[in-house]
Amino acid sequence: MTRDQSGLSTAQQVGLVVLRTLIGWHFLYEGYFKLLHPAWSRVGTPLSNWSAAGYLKGATGPFASLFRAVGDSSWLPQLDLVVAIGLLLVGLSLVLGIFTEAGCVGALALLALFYISAIPTAGIPDAHSEGAYLLVNKNLIEAGAVLVLLAFRTGRLAGLDRLRWREAQPKEISA
């Protein structure tokens, strides 16, 4: 195993960059899909625009009343746009490896909001979720993976941050 200045082997670096790219793609596509207008069903009929209203009104976490109130607010369309753009920007950041640390912080903020709005406490299959979660769900797992990306500064391994980081390094003067 070869190691570079990061102290990580090539396989470790590739694994971290692949993880960053996959998480970035998840955010990027979610944001893109939510911004896509008009949306179409598989049979070719127009769908209504995406809104967080249903998700917010179904909140079950400790702040459920706050999330439900937001779901009923008059500024929900603006919030829908902010969430979709936030997802898109986080995704672009992680896929391209540009401003990666800021992208990770944005991802953690969004995932924390998604998690606290519906902390899984039932531990049994729920018709509104993909499985039987007890405290740990896909949002929490993805947040843990994003923490790994943040800790290892994966933008410096590969991506546009690597170019920015190299440019910012002091040049050595040869004698």
PASEBA-1860 file (N, C-alpha, C; in nm, 3 decimals):
! residues 175
1> MTRDQSGL> 0.084/-0.119/0.000/0.000/0.000/0.000/0.088/0.124/0.000 ~ 0.066/0.208/-0.095/0.141/0.333/-0.098/0.063/0.440/-0.024 ~ 0.137/0.528/0.039/0.074/0.638/0.114/0.131/0.769/0.064 ~ 0.049/0.874/0.066/0.099/1.005/0.026/0.103/1.096/0.149 ~ 0.106/1.226/0.129/0.115/1.321/0.240/-0.003/1.309/0.336 ~ -0.117/1.263/0.291/-0.233/1.251/0.378/-0.219/1.137/0.478 ~ -0.125/1.046/0.452/-0.108/0.931/0.540/-0.206/0.818/0.509 ~ -0.284/0.835/0.405/-0.384/0.735/0.367/-0.334/0.656/0.247
9> STAQQVGL> -0.368/0.529/0.244/-0.332/0.447/0.129/-0.419/0.489/0.010 ~ -0.379/0.447/-0.107/-0.456/0.477/-0.228/-0.597/0.419/-0.217 ~ -0.608/0.298/-0.166/-0.740/0.235/-0.151/-0.828/0.315/-0.054 ~ -0.769/0.364/0.054/-0.846/0.443/0.150/-0.892/0.574/0.087 ~ -0.804/0.638/0.012/-0.840/0.763/-0.055/-0.952/0.741/-0.156 ~ -0.939/0.635/-0.235/-1.042/0.603/-0.334/-1.175/0.576/-0.264 ~ -1.171/0.500/-0.157/-1.293/0.470/-0.083/-1.361/0.595/-0.030 ~ -1.284/0.688/0.024/-1.340/0.813/0.077/-1.397/0.901/-0.035
17> VVLRTLIG> -1.327/0.907/-0.146/-1.375/0.989/-0.257/-1.501/0.927/-0.320 ~ -1.504/0.796/-0.330/-1.625/0.729/-0.381/-1.742/0.755/-0.286 ~ -1.719/0.745/-0.155/-1.824/0.773/-0.057/-1.874/0.917/-0.072 ~ -1.781/1.011/-0.085/-1.820/1.151/-0.102/-1.902/1.170/-0.229 ~ -1.860/1.107/-0.337/-1.930/1.121/-0.464/-2.071/1.062/-0.457 ~ -2.085/0.947/-0.394/-2.217/0.884/-0.382/-2.311/0.967/-0.296 ~ -2.262/1.016/-0.184/-2.346/1.101/-0.099/-2.379/1.230/-0.174 ~ -2.281/1.285/-0.242/-2.305/1.406/-0.321/-2.412/1.384/-0.427
25> WHFLYEGY> -2.403/1.270/-0.495/-2.503/1.239/-0.597/-2.642/1.229/-0.535 ~ -2.652/1.168/-0.418/-2.781/1.157/-0.350/-2.841/1.295/-0.326 ~ -2.762/1.386/-0.271/-2.810/1.522/-0.245/-2.841/1.595/-0.376 ~ -2.750/1.584/-0.473/-2.767/1.653/-0.600/-2.895/1.610/-0.670 ~ -2.919/1.479/-0.676/-3.037/1.431/-0.746/-3.165/1.467/-0.670 ~ -3.161/1.461/-0.538/-3.280/1.501/-0.459/-3.314/1.647/-0.485 ~ -3.212/1.733/-0.487/-3.236/1.874/-0.514/-3.286/1.898/-0.655 ~ -3.221/1.832/-0.751/-3.261/1.844/-0.892/-3.405/1.799/-0.910
33> FKLLHPAW> -3.440/1.686/-0.854/-3.575/1.632/-0.871/-3.679/1.727/-0.812 ~ -3.646/1.786/-0.696/-3.741/1.876/-0.632/-3.757/2.007/-0.710 ~ -3.654/2.046/-0.784/-3.663/2.169/-0.865/-3.722/2.144/-1.003 ~ -3.729/2.019/-1.045/-3.775/1.985/-1.179/-3.921/2.027/-1.197 ~ -3.944/2.115/-1.297/-4.080/2.162/-1.326/-4.100/2.159/-1.476 ~ -4.204/2.107/-1.527/-4.302/2.029/-1.453/-4.254/1.886/-1.430 ~ -4.312/1.823/-1.335/-4.282/1.682/-1.309/-4.388/1.597/-1.378 ~ -4.348/1.478/-1.420/-4.438/1.390/-1.495/-4.439/1.252/-1.433
41> SRVGTPLS> -4.555/1.190/-1.433/-4.568/1.053/-1.383/-4.517/0.956/-1.489 ~ -4.509/0.830/-1.454/-4.464/0.729/-1.550/-4.561/0.710/-1.666 ~ -4.686/0.746/-1.644/-4.785/0.731/-1.752/-4.801/0.859/-1.834 ~ -4.718/0.962/-1.802/-4.717/1.083/-1.881/-4.811/1.193/-1.836 ~ -4.868/1.182/-1.718/-4.955/1.289/-1.669/-4.875/1.382/-1.578 ~ -4.907/1.512/-1.582/-4.833/1.607/-1.498/-4.859/1.582/-1.350 ~ -4.753/1.598/-1.271/-4.763/1.586/-1.126/-4.757/1.725/-1.065 ~ -4.808/1.737/-0.945/-4.796/1.866/-0.878/-4.650/1.886/-0.837
49> NWSAAGYL> -4.611/2.011/-0.821/-4.476/2.041/-0.780/-4.447/1.982/-0.643 ~ -4.320/1.951/-0.619/-4.280/1.895/-0.491/-4.300/1.998/-0.381 ~ -4.341/1.950/-0.264/-4.352/2.035/-0.146/-4.318/1.952/-0.023 ~ -4.256/2.017/0.074/-4.223/1.952/0.200/-4.343/1.945/0.293 ~ -4.457/1.996/0.251/-4.574/2.004/0.338/-4.612/1.868/0.397 ~ -4.619/1.767/0.314/-4.658/1.634/0.364/-4.559/1.580/0.466 ~ -4.431/1.598/0.438/-4.326/1.552/0.530/-4.335/1.627/0.662 ~ -4.350/1.760/0.654/-4.355/1.842/0.775/-4.480/1.813/0.857
57> KGATGPFA> -4.593/1.793/0.791/-4.718/1.765/0.862/-4.717/1.627/0.927 ~ -4.629/1.538/0.879/-4.616/1.405/0.937/-4.506/1.395/1.039 ~ -4.450/1.508/1.082/-4.339/1.507/1.178/-4.379/1.437/1.307 ~ -4.283/1.362/1.362/-4.311/1.286/1.485/-4.206/1.308/1.593 ~ -4.104/1.385/1.563/-3.995/1.404/1.659/-4.034/1.496/1.773 ~ -3.935/1.532/1.856/-3.962/1.616/1.972/-4.009/1.757/1.936 ~ -3.981/1.799/1.814/-4.023/1.930/1.768/-4.135/1.919/1.666 ~ -4.215/1.814/1.676/-4.320/1.787/1.578/-4.415/1.906/1.562
65> SLFRAVGD> -4.453/1.969/1.672/-4.548/2.080/1.661/-4.487/2.196/1.583 ~ -4.358/2.220/1.599/-4.291/2.325/1.523/-4.287/2.291/1.374 ~ -4.249/2.168/1.342/-4.242/2.126/1.202/-4.381/2.127/1.137 ~ -4.482/2.086/1.212/-4.619/2.087/1.158/-4.665/2.230/1.131 ~ -4.629/2.322/1.220/-4.666/2.463/1.199/-4.598/2.518/1.073 ~ -4.473/2.481/1.052/-4.402/2.524/0.931/-4.472/2.467/0.808 ~ -4.520/2.343/0.818/-4.591/2.280/0.707/-4.719/2.350/0.670 ~ -4.776/2.423/0.764/-4.899/2.498/0.739/-4.875/2.646/0.713
73> SSWLPQLD> -4.751/2.690/0.714/-4.721/2.833/0.703/-4.740/2.885/0.561 ~ -4.756/3.016/0.552/-4.775/3.080/0.421/-4.644/3.087/0.342 ~ -4.532/3.074/0.409/-4.402/3.081/0.341/-4.344/2.945/0.307 ~ -4.427/2.843/0.310/-4.382/2.708/0.274/-4.325/2.702/0.132 ~ -4.382/2.768/0.031/-4.323/2.762/-0.103/-4.178/2.814/-0.107 ~ -4.149/2.917/-0.028/-4.012/2.968/-0.022/-3.920/2.866/0.047 ~ -3.970/2.803/0.151/-3.892/2.701/0.220/-3.866/2.582/0.127 ~ -3.965/2.542/0.051/-3.946/2.434/-0.047/-3.831/2.466/-0.142
81> LVVAIGLL> -3.828/2.591/-0.190/-3.723/2.633/-0.282/-3.586/2.633/-0.212 ~ -3.580/2.682/-0.090/-3.454/2.686/-0.014/-3.402/2.545/0.010 ~ -3.490/2.453/0.047/-3.448/2.314/0.071/-3.395/2.252/-0.059 ~ -3.467/2.269/-0.168/-3.425/2.211/-0.295/-3.291/2.268/-0.341 ~ -3.275/2.399/-0.330/-3.148/2.461/-0.369/-3.036/2.418/-0.275 ~ -3.066/2.409/-0.145/-2.967/2.361/-0.049/-2.920/2.221/-0.082 ~ -3.012/2.132/-0.113/-2.977/1.996/-0.151/-2.889/1.996/-0.277 ~ -2.928/2.076/-0.375/-2.853/2.085/-0.500/-2.711/2.137/-0.477
89> LVGLSLVL> -2.697/2.242/-0.397/-2.564/2.300/-0.371/-2.475/2.205/-0.292 ~ -2.531/2.139/-0.191/-2.455/2.041/-0.116/-2.409/1.930/-0.209 ~ -2.498/1.883/-0.293/-2.464/1.778/-0.388/-2.353/1.818/-0.483 ~ -2.363/1.938/-0.539/-2.258/1.986/-0.629/-2.125/1.997/-0.557 ~ -2.128/2.048/-0.436/-2.007/2.062/-0.356/-1.938/1.929/-0.336 ~ -2.015/1.828/-0.300/-1.956/1.697/-0.271/-1.914/1.623/-0.398 ~ -1.992/1.632/-0.503/-1.957/1.563/-0.627/-1.831/1.624/-0.689 ~ -1.825/1.756/-0.691/-1.712/1.824/-0.754/-1.593/1.838/-0.659
97> GIFTEAGC> -1.616/1.818/-0.531/-1.507/1.835/-0.435/-1.466/1.981/-0.421 ~ -1.563/2.073/-0.429/-1.535/2.216/-0.416/-1.605/2.269/-0.291 ~ -1.532/2.342/-0.209/-1.584/2.389/-0.080/-1.645/2.271/-0.004 ~ -1.570/2.162/-0.003/-1.619/2.035/0.049/-1.656/2.044/0.197 ~ -1.577/2.115/0.274/-1.608/2.125/0.417/-1.740/2.199/0.438 ~ -1.764/2.305/0.363/-1.891/2.377/0.372/-2.005/2.287/0.325 ~ -1.981/2.209/0.219/-2.082/2.115/0.171/-2.117/2.011/0.277 ~ -2.015/1.964/0.349/-2.038/1.866/0.456/-2.120/1.929/0.570
105> VGALALLA> -2.086/2.052/0.605/-2.161/2.120/0.711/-2.307/2.140/0.668 ~ -2.328/2.179/0.543/-2.464/2.193/0.491/-2.538/2.061/0.492 ~ -2.470/1.954/0.452/-2.532/1.821/0.453/-2.570/1.782/0.595 ~ -2.481/1.807/0.690/-2.510/1.772/0.830/-2.628/1.852/0.883 ~ -2.637/1.979/0.847/-2.750/2.061/0.891/-2.882/2.008/0.836 ~ -2.885/1.978/0.706/-3.007/1.925/0.645/-3.044/1.789/0.705 ~ -2.946/1.701/0.719/-2.973/1.568/0.774/-3.019/1.577/0.919 ~ -2.964/1.670/0.995/-3.008/1.687/1.134/-3.154/1.731/1.139
113> LFYISAIP> -3.192/1.824/1.051/-3.332/1.866/1.046/-3.423/1.752/1.006 ~ -3.380/1.675/0.905/-3.462/1.562/0.862/-3.476/1.460/0.974 ~ -3.368/1.438/1.047/-3.369/1.339/1.155/-3.458/1.383/1.272 ~ -3.439/1.507/1.320/-3.515/1.548/1.438/-3.663/1.569/1.408 ~ -3.696/1.581/1.279/-3.838/1.595/1.246/-3.912/1.461/1.254 ~ -3.837/1.352/1.253/-3.901/1.220/1.255/-3.806/1.116/1.316 ~ -3.770/1.134/1.442/-3.682/1.038/1.509/-3.756/0.905/1.520 ~ -3.697/0.799/1.469/-3.765/0.669/1.472/-3.763/0.608/1.613
121> TAGIPDAH> -3.878/0.601/1.674/-3.885/0.546/1.809/-3.972/0.421/1.820 ~ -4.040/0.386/1.712/-4.133/0.273/1.719/-4.060/0.139/1.721 ~ -3.959/0.123/1.636/-3.887/-0.003/1.628/-3.964/-0.115/1.560 ~ -4.074/-0.082/1.498/-4.154/-0.181/1.424/-4.179/-0.128/1.284 ~ -4.210/-0.214/1.188/-4.237/-0.165/1.052/-4.346/-0.059/1.051 ~ -4.322/0.046/0.974/-4.414/0.157/0.963/-4.447/0.177/0.816 ~ -4.572/0.199/0.786/-4.613/0.216/0.647/-4.549/0.340/0.584 ~ -4.505/0.434/0.667/-4.448/0.559/0.615/-4.296/0.556/0.607
129> SEGAYLLV> -4.234/0.445/0.638/-4.088/0.437/0.628/-4.048/0.310/0.553 ~ -3.921/0.302/0.521/-3.871/0.191/0.440/-3.841/0.067/0.521 ~ -3.845/0.075/0.651/-3.810/-0.041/0.732/-3.854/-0.023/0.875 ~ -3.797/-0.106/0.962/-3.828/-0.099/1.105/-3.707/-0.037/1.175 ~ -3.711/0.094/1.194/-3.600/0.165/1.255/-3.626/0.190/1.403 ~ -3.522/0.184/1.483/-3.528/0.223/1.623/-3.409/0.314/1.649 ~ -3.433/0.442/1.654/-3.337/0.549/1.676/-3.241/0.573/1.560 ~ -3.197/0.470/1.494/-3.102/0.485/1.383/-3.175/0.463/1.251
137> NKNLIEAG> -3.172/0.566/1.166/-3.233/0.553/1.034/-3.134/0.598/0.928 ~ -3.176/0.601/0.804/-3.084/0.634/0.695/-3.029/0.776/0.706 ~ -3.106/0.869/0.762/-3.055/1.005/0.779/-2.940/1.009/0.879 ~ -2.952/0.936/0.987/-2.846/0.932/1.088/-2.722/0.861/1.033 ~ -2.742/0.754/0.959/-2.629/0.681/0.899/-2.558/0.769/0.798 ~ -2.634/0.839/0.714/-2.572/0.927/0.616/-2.498/1.042/0.685 ~ -2.553/1.093/0.795/-2.485/1.198/0.871/-2.352/1.147/0.926 ~ -2.350/1.022/0.974/-2.225/0.963/1.020/-2.122/0.954/0.909
145> AVLVLLAF> -2.167/0.917/0.791/-2.077/0.908/0.676/-2.026/1.047/0.637 ~ -2.111/1.147/0.645/-2.068/1.284/0.614/-1.965/1.332/0.716 ~ -1.981/1.294/0.842/-1.881/1.328/0.943/-1.744/1.270/0.907 ~ -1.743/1.149/0.854/-1.618/1.088/0.809/-1.557/1.171/0.697 ~ -1.639/1.213/0.601/-1.590/1.296/0.491/-1.532/1.426/0.542 ~ -1.599/1.486/0.639/-1.553/1.612/0.697/-1.421/1.592/0.772 ~ -1.412/1.485/0.850/-1.291/1.459/0.928/-1.170/1.434/0.840 ~ -1.189/1.367/0.727/-1.077/1.334/0.639/-1.052/1.439/0.531
153> RTGRLAGL> -1.131/1.546/0.530/-1.112/1.654/0.432/-1.093/1.598/0.291 ~ -1.193/1.527/0.247/-1.181/1.454/0.122/-1.167/1.543/-0.001 ~ -1.201/1.669/0.009/-1.180/1.759/-0.104/-1.032/1.777/-0.135 ~ -0.948/1.758/-0.035/-0.804/1.770/-0.056/-0.744/1.643/-0.116 ~ -0.821/1.535/-0.114/-0.773/1.411/-0.176/-0.797/1.412/-0.326 ~ -0.914/1.456/-0.366/-0.951/1.462/-0.508/-1.065/1.562/-0.521 ~ -1.060/1.640/-0.625/-1.164/1.737/-0.649/-1.105/1.876/-0.666 ~ -1.191/1.973/-0.685/-1.148/2.110/-0.709/-1.082/2.172/-0.586
161> DRLRWREA> -1.119/2.127/-0.467/-1.052/2.175/-0.346/-0.904/2.140/-0.347 ~ -0.871/2.028/-0.404/-0.730/1.987/-0.411/-0.650/2.091/-0.490 ~ -0.708/2.139/-0.599/-0.640/2.242/-0.677/-0.629/2.372/-0.597 ~ -0.737/2.410/-0.529/-0.734/2.531/-0.447/-0.633/2.518/-0.334 ~ -0.629/2.402/-0.272/-0.540/2.380/-0.159/-0.394/2.385/-0.204 ~ -0.364/2.326/-0.317/-0.227/2.328/-0.368/-0.183/2.470/-0.403 ~ -0.274/2.549/-0.460/-0.242/2.687/-0.495/-0.213/2.769/-0.370 ~ -0.279/2.736/-0.258/-0.263/2.812/-0.136/-0.137/2.775/-0.059
169> QPKEISA> -0.074/2.663/-0.093/0.047/2.620/-0.024/0.164/2.711/-0.061 ~ 0.249/2.744/0.039/0.365/2.829/0.008/0.461/2.754/-0.085 ~ 0.516/2.827/-0.179/0.610/2.770/-0.274/0.748/2.755/-0.208 ~ 0.812/2.641/-0.235/0.947/2.619/-0.182/1.047/2.691/-0.271 ~ 1.142/2.754/-0.208/1.247/2.823/-0.283/1.369/2.732/-0.286 ~ 1.413/2.698/-0.405/1.530/2.611/-0.417/1.656/2.697/-0.418 ~ 1.760/2.644/-0.353/1.884/2.719/-0.342/1.980/2.689/-0.453
END
